[in-house]
Structures are given as structure tokens and as C-alpha cells.
Amino acid sequence: MSLAPTWLSGEGWRAPDSGIEGLYSADFALDIARRAEAAHLDFVFRPDTSVLPVAPLDQSFGFSSVDPTLLMAALVRETRRIGMVTTISTTFSHPYTAARQMMSLHWLSKGRAGWNVVTALQGHENFGLAEMPSSEARYDRAEEFTQVVARLWESFPSRALLVDRAAGRYADTDMILPIDHRGAAFDVKGPLNVPQYPGPPIPLMQAGASARGIDLAGRMADMVFGLTPDIGTALDTRRQLTARATAHRRDPRAVRLLPGLSLYLGRTRAEARDLFMQTHVRVTRAQRIERLETATGLDLADWPEDRPITPADLAAPPRARAQYARLMQLIAADSPTLGELLNRPETLAAIHWQVIGTVEDACAEINRWFEAGAIDGFIAVPGGSARSMELTLDELVPRLAEAGLFRRAYAGETLADHLADGLDLPLPA
């Protein structure tokens, strides 16, 4: 469950009962975490960024948020089993700091911490950089960063803690060793000043969709936050992850693909559709045209709204990204008019896999993707209103459990325990 309040984006925060006034409080996130724990979810997750575009704040909260790791630390005493996945950038942080923060959170939560490893796409100006490093440079740094963090976690092993009162020995110092790392980006002596937690290690999440991102995920990730707006993209991503995990001599089932799932839920499909459209009512025509141009490569500013857009119109190679794949499929199959495309959900909000409908619709769609082998789970990003979030946790997840698609109760205490529940599932061909 995402702790980023996606259900309050757009017009959602304007509802009288949205609770937006508490956005920067721990209580706001705690309510969601408790609901998610009652539904036996694996973890709550806080994505993050290190930049604040100011213009969107005129209409919504945008990227403003409290620090995700501090937020997770505030939740651990008020929850017992649910995992806590925070976000730390490898581009804008340092391995020693990240290693210490994550191991501290692991101790405070009794083994429930998880780290979303991001290279970041923007924010360089806040860290003394003239420009963002290239993708290759960011991934080179990320690989070294994660390797150093892993070595730091091992530098003060839990078995070194003796706590022998009778003999007066607290630790076996022969086992606490510097890592003496000297690399392209970092020189780190070590050891870490926090001992390793005496339990399962900290699971890692990764979200990059490039070839380097997929390879990094195959090498070290336990979870992949996937940008897979359609089932074909999800299947292709799953195959790539399997190939890279195998190349790195890992069990591909240990790399779990978890797409973001945008859920606009209502008691009826019409109610859900109205909720979606009302949420995006202030997306201007110019913004929609810009998104369609990004998807198709066509300048549609003067295109008549009743004129179809056909595959033949796409003679020039489109600049489409993965999130616009569904729009391209619609054009290929139906040749819709510009007016029809302007009101498509994929034009208004095309980042994640979307379900706009009832709880029953969502359950059926999740089952379809899962049975096809396209996903190992999903990260819920409800939209439109707090009601979508409540329906997701109070009705959709129990419905999935009734269908045998999800647990009815926790079997373990740690995040690693929760993730291990599905390791016996087969991979898609």
C-alpha cells in the first residue's frame, strides 16, 4: 500500500472529509498503515523525490512530503507486523548514511524494514550539481552504492554481539572489521556503527525500467516497482527480470514484479468513472494535447476533434514511453477521434495500470494478470477519494483473500517472511 496519498491528488483533497490538513503528520500515515496491517498486506511504501516543482502547489500538494525514512520510524511503534519500505536515493545520499539509517529502521521495526533504491531523475540543483548525471553514471554509482551498503551491513555481524555479563565481554571485536572500500565514487573505511539485525536481511526494491535498471534489479532486488500500464508490458518486464536474475545466478522467483495499480473504485462502474473524470477535471485541453503528442509523435493542436487518428497517421516513429502503450493500442485497434482520445483515462492519467470500476472489476482484473503470470503482486495507489483507499483495504483485499489470491493472516513477523509466502509460485513461460 502506497503511503503517498494518491487518492487526494487532482481534486480529491478538496472533499470535506479528505483529511488533507493532517498530510504532514504521522497520524495521517498511521491510519493507513493500521488499515493495511489489518488487511495483512506485506508492506506500506513511501516513494520520494528530492525536488519540489512549485507550480502544481497552486492546485494540489504535488511532491511535498515529510522525509520517508523518518516517517517510517514514527510508525514502527504503532504497528506490529506490516513491512516499512522507505526510499533513499543513491545519487543524492552516501552509502554510510543509508546503511546506518536502514539498519536502524530494521532494528526499530524488529526486521520489517525495506529499502526502495532509486537513482532519481531530478533534483541535482539541491545537491550542488550543475546537471543531472547521465543514466549510465547514475547506475554506475547505484551499483557501487548498494555493494558498499551490503558490505557495511555485514561489517558488524550480529553474531559478534556476545553481551556476556559474567565475562564482561560485550562483543567479539575480531569479527567487527573495516570494509576498506576504495571505488570510483566512494571511499568508505567502515565498519558500520550499528550491528546487523539478528534476523532476515533488509529486502530491496528497485524501480528502473531501462536495461541497466532491469539488470540492477536482477542482481539485487527482492521487489520491482513496475511501470506496467498494460499486461503485455508486464509480461515483457517479467521475462526480462527472469533473464537478468538467471544471469546473476539468482532464483527469478525471488525478484517479485509489483506494478503500481491505480484504483478508482465505486459501488458501480458509472460511479467510478464519474470519480475519475471529476478528479481530473482541471487537466486542460493543452495538457491533454501535449500528452497525446508525447505518445504519438503527432502535432494535434489543430487536428479536428471529429477526425480519427489511424495507424497510417503514425508514419513517423512515435516518441511513446511505456505508460502510453495503451493509447497506441487503442489507435491501432479502433482509430478513435481526437475528441475520444482527449477523454480517455490513459490520456488524463497514464502512469500506472488502471482499474476504474467496482471492487469486483478490480478483483477480476488482478486475477487475470496474475493467472497470466504478468505479476507477483501489486502496489496499491488508490485514486479519486479516500473512499477508493478504504474500498481497496476493507473490501478488495479481503475479496482477493476469499478467492485464494492473498493471505488471510500473517504467517511471519518480518518483511522477508511476508515476501517468502509466494516463493513456491511458478514463473510464466
Secondary structure as UniProt FT lines:
FT   HELIX           6..8
FT   TURN            9..11
FT   HELIX           12..14
FT   TURN            16..17
FT   HELIX           20..22
FT   TURN            23..24
FT   HELIX           26..38
FT   TURN            39..40
FT   STRAND          43..45
FT   HELIX           55..58
FT   TURN            62..63
FT   HELIX           68..75
FT   HELIX           76..78
FT   STRAND          83..89
FT   TURN            90..92
FT   HELIX           95..108
FT   TURN            109..110
FT   STRAND          113..118
FT   HELIX           124..126
FT   TURN            127..128
FT   HELIX           135..155
FT   HELIX           158..160
FT   STRAND          161..164
FT   TURN            165..168
FT   STRAND          169..171
FT   HELIX           173..175
FT   STRAND          181..182
FT   STRAND          187..188
FT   STRAND          204..206
FT   HELIX           211..220
FT   STRAND          223..226
FT   HELIX           231..247
FT   TURN            248..249
FT   HELIX           252..254
FT   STRAND          256..265
FT   HELIX           269..279
FT   TURN            280..282
FT   HELIX           285..296
FT   TURN            301..302
FT   TURN            305..306
FT   HELIX           311..314
FT   HELIX           322..324
FT   HELIX           325..334
FT   HELIX           338..342
FT   HELIX           345..348
FT   STRAND          353..357
FT   HELIX           359..371
FT   TURN            372..373
FT   STRAND          379..382
FT   HELIX           386..391
FT   HELIX           392..396
FT   HELIX           397..402
FT   TURN            403..404
FT   HELIX           415..420
FT   TURN            421..424
//
